[in-house]
Amino acid sequence: MKKLVALLLAVAMLLSFAACGEKTPDPETTTVPEEVTDPIDEAVDATTVADGTVTEPVSADGTTDPNATTDPNATTLPGETTTAGTPAAKPETPAEIIAYYNNAVNKAVAAKVGFNKLRYVDNEKLNAGILLKTFGDVMYKFMGIGAENKYTMDVTKGKWESDLPHQYLRKSTLTAGDVTGATCTVNGTQYTIVLNVKGGSSYADKNSKSNNSPIDKCGICVGDADKSYFDHKTAVVIYDAIDDILGGAKVSESYKNAKVKAVIDSTTGNLVSLTVEYDINVVIDVAGGGNATGSAHVFYKNFKY
């Protein structure tokens, strides 16, 4: 039995030596199991392209921008436009709508855009004593009332006069406290913003002057002297026009039903058109005085950036 066991052990050793001496198979012929893609990893690595490389945000100068985003779902804040020229997020709240409007007007002012402007006051009524009846046409001229006092202007892009009063569009500084309502509707790539602006009033005589007119903050051309191109003729402006002949007059002016309507290209933030309308009432308190009323309309169109 011992000899048999020893013989079997010897045979086992020879077989193991033979196995160790066999040639290792060629690695080119080795079969490797097909790799399985983890669906979670595939979803996370959304920037991996077909050849296995990874795309990274690149800045304008060709260098990698580590702060840029490739998130296709990234959004912009209301009032902003994307670099690709796609529509900005639609403003929803009154504060967002007013800010969007202010940005559009102020962008036009900064660019010194070209545009066509028309202003007139119709539906005029004159309830006057003998003095104003006699000089009614002159009074209407000072107030900018009547078709004969219609004002038009074609402003060339970049050719605004350096004198501030001749800048026919001003910066808008409206706030939520200046409006009673703000809406924004969508028509294709255009946003139409409508702002209902609070009423206001102004007063002027030889010794005092005051003006509380939120409409003056919407971008229309206003001032405190007698100028034909002012869109809102306040009591201060009217008194300045008549003080040489009616220095003792007391002028009160008020407006109501003020509405601002702006059509804005949502892909650029540029104004397409702008309309400002309100009803005015002017009282001139002087011997034989009276009051005049009308509806004012100011139109801006054909903006050129």
HUSULLIN-V978422 format. One record per pair of residues at least 4 apart in sequence whose C-alpha atoms are under 6 Angstrom apart, sorted by the first residue. I is the first residue (numbers start at 1). GAP is how many residues later the second one is. D is the distance in Angstrom with one decimal. If there is no record, write none. Layout:
BEGIN
{{I & GAP & D} {I & GAP & D}}
END
This chain:
BEGIN
{{47 & 7 & 5.7} {47 & 8 & 5.8} {48 & 5 & 5.8} {48 & 6 & 4.6} {49 & 4 & 5.8} {57 & 7 & 5.9} {57 & 8 & 5.5} {57 & 11 & 5.8} {58 & 4 & 5.8} {58 & 5 & 5.5} {58 & 6 & 4.4} {58 & 7 & 5.2} {59 & 4 & 5.5} {59 & 5 & 6.0} {59 & 6 & 5.4} {76 & 13 & 6.0} {77 & 12 & 5.9} {78 & 11 & 4.7} {78 & 12 & 5.6} {78 & 13 & 4.8} {79 & 21 & 4.6} {80 & 8 & 5.3} {81 & 7 & 4.5} {81 & 186 & 6.0} {82 & 4 & 5.6} {85 & 182 & 4.9} {86 & 181 & 5.0} {87 & 179 & 4.9} {87 & 180 & 4.3} {88 & 178 & 5.9} {91 & 5 & 5.1} {91 & 6 & 5.1} {94 & 88 & 5.3} {102 & 4 & 6.0} {102 & 70 & 5.2} {103 & 4 & 5.9} {104 & 165 & 5.7} {104 & 166 & 5.8} {106 & 65 & 5.1} {108 & 5 & 5.6} {112 & 45 & 5.9} {112 & 46 & 5.0} {113 & 44 & 4.5} {113 & 191 & 5.5} {113 & 192 & 5.1} {114 & 41 & 5.1} {114 & 42 & 4.5} {114 & 43 & 3.7} {114 & 189 & 5.5} {114 & 190 & 4.8} {115 & 40 & 5.3} {115 & 186 & 5.8} {115 & 187 & 5.1} {115 & 188 & 4.5} {116 & 37 & 6.0} {116 & 38 & 4.6} {116 & 184 & 5.7} {116 & 185 & 5.4} {117 & 35 & 5.5} {117 & 36 & 5.1} {117 & 182 & 5.6} {117 & 183 & 4.7} {118 & 33 & 5.8} {118 & 34 & 4.5} {118 & 180 & 5.8} {118 & 181 & 5.1} {119 & 31 & 5.9} {119 & 32 & 5.1} {119 & 178 & 5.6} {119 & 179 & 4.4} {120 & 30 & 4.6} {120 & 176 & 6.0} {120 & 177 & 5.5} {121 & 24 & 4.9} {121 & 25 & 5.5} {121 & 173 & 5.9} {121 & 174 & 5.2} {121 & 175 & 4.2} {122 & 24 & 5.6} {122 & 172 & 5.6} {122 & 173 & 5.4} {123 & 171 & 5.0} {123 & 172 & 5.9} {124 & 169 & 5.4} {124 & 170 & 4.2} {125 & 167 & 5.5} {125 & 168 & 5.3} {126 & 166 & 4.4} {127 & 163 & 5.6} {127 & 164 & 5.3} {128 & 4 & 5.4} {128 & 5 & 5.7} {128 & 161 & 5.7} {128 & 162 & 4.0} {129 & 159 & 4.2} {129 & 160 & 5.1} {129 & 161 & 5.8} {130 & 158 & 5.2} {131 & 157 & 5.0} {132 & 4 & 5.0} {132 & 157 & 5.8} {140 & 4 & 5.8} {140 & 5 & 4.8} {144 & 5 & 5.6} {161 & 5 & 5.8} {168 & 53 & 5.4} {169 & 50 & 5.7} {169 & 51 & 5.6} {169 & 52 & 5.5} {170 & 49 & 4.4} {170 & 50 & 5.9} {170 & 51 & 6.0} {171 & 48 & 5.1} {172 & 45 & 5.4} {172 & 46 & 4.6} {172 & 47 & 4.5} {173 & 44 & 5.3} {174 & 43 & 5.5} {174 & 44 & 5.9} {178 & 19 & 5.9} {178 & 20 & 5.7} {178 & 36 & 5.7} {179 & 17 & 5.5} {179 & 18 & 4.2} {179 & 19 & 5.3} {180 & 16 & 5.5} {181 & 14 & 5.8} {181 & 15 & 5.1} {182 & 12 & 5.8} {182 & 13 & 4.6} {183 & 10 & 5.7} {183 & 11 & 5.4} {184 & 8 & 5.5} {184 & 9 & 4.5} {185 & 6 & 5.7} {185 & 7 & 5.3} {186 & 4 & 5.9} {186 & 5 & 4.8} {189 & 77 & 5.6} {190 & 74 & 5.6} {190 & 75 & 4.7} {190 & 76 & 5.3} {191 & 72 & 5.8} {191 & 73 & 5.3} {192 & 70 & 5.7} {192 & 71 & 4.5} {193 & 68 & 5.7} {193 & 69 & 5.2} {194 & 66 & 5.7} {194 & 67 & 4.5} {195 & 64 & 5.7} {195 & 65 & 5.1} {196 & 63 & 4.7} {197 & 61 & 5.3} {197 & 62 & 5.8} {199 & 56 & 5.6} {199 & 57 & 4.6} {200 & 12 & 5.6} {200 & 13 & 4.4} {200 & 54 & 5.7} {200 & 55 & 5.7} {201 & 11 & 5.5} {201 & 12 & 5.9} {201 & 52 & 5.6} {201 & 53 & 4.1} {202 & 8 & 5.5} {202 & 9 & 4.2} {202 & 10 & 6.0} {202 & 32 & 6.0} {202 & 33 & 5.4} {202 & 50 & 6.0} {202 & 51 & 5.2} {203 & 6 & 5.6} {203 & 7 & 5.2} {203 & 32 & 5.0} {203 & 48 & 5.7} {203 & 49 & 4.6} {204 & 4 & 5.7} {204 & 5 & 4.3} {204 & 31 & 5.5} {204 & 32 & 5.2} {204 & 47 & 5.3} {205 & 45 & 4.7} {221 & 9 & 5.2} {221 & 10 & 5.4} {222 & 8 & 4.9} {222 & 9 & 6.0} {222 & 10 & 5.9} {224 & 12 & 5.8} {224 & 13 & 5.2} {225 & 12 & 4.7} {225 & 15 & 5.8} {226 & 11 & 5.0} {226 & 14 & 5.7} {226 & 15 & 5.2} {233 & 4 & 5.8} {235 & 4 & 5.9} {235 & 16 & 5.5} {235 & 17 & 5.5} {235 & 18 & 5.2} {239 & 4 & 5.6} {242 & 4 & 5.6} {243 & 4 & 4.1} {249 & 36 & 5.7} {249 & 37 & 5.0} {250 & 34 & 5.8} {250 & 35 & 5.0} {251 & 32 & 5.7} {251 & 33 & 4.7} {252 & 30 & 5.8} {252 & 31 & 5.1} {253 & 28 & 5.7} {253 & 29 & 4.5} {254 & 26 & 5.8} {254 & 27 & 5.4} {255 & 24 & 5.3} {255 & 25 & 4.3} {256 & 22 & 5.9} {256 & 23 & 5.4} {257 & 21 & 5.3} {258 & 19 & 5.6} {258 & 20 & 4.1} {259 & 17 & 5.9} {259 & 18 & 5.4} {260 & 15 & 5.8} {260 & 16 & 4.6} {261 & 13 & 5.8} {261 & 14 & 5.1} {262 & 11 & 5.8} {262 & 12 & 4.5} {263 & 9 & 5.3} {263 & 10 & 5.3} {264 & 6 & 5.6} {264 & 7 & 4.6} {264 & 8 & 5.3} {265 & 4 & 5.4} {265 & 5 & 5.3} {273 & 27 & 5.6} {273 & 28 & 4.6} {274 & 25 & 6.0} {274 & 26 & 5.0} {275 & 23 & 5.7} {275 & 24 & 4.7} {276 & 22 & 5.1} {277 & 19 & 5.5} {277 & 20 & 4.6} {278 & 17 & 5.9} {278 & 18 & 5.4} {279 & 15 & 5.8} {279 & 16 & 4.3} {279 & 17 & 6.0} {280 & 13 & 5.5} {280 & 14 & 5.5} {281 & 11 & 5.9} {281 & 12 & 4.5} {282 & 9 & 5.4} {282 & 10 & 5.2} {283 & 7 & 5.8} {283 & 8 & 4.2} {284 & 5 & 5.6} {284 & 6 & 5.7} {285 & 4 & 5.3}}
END
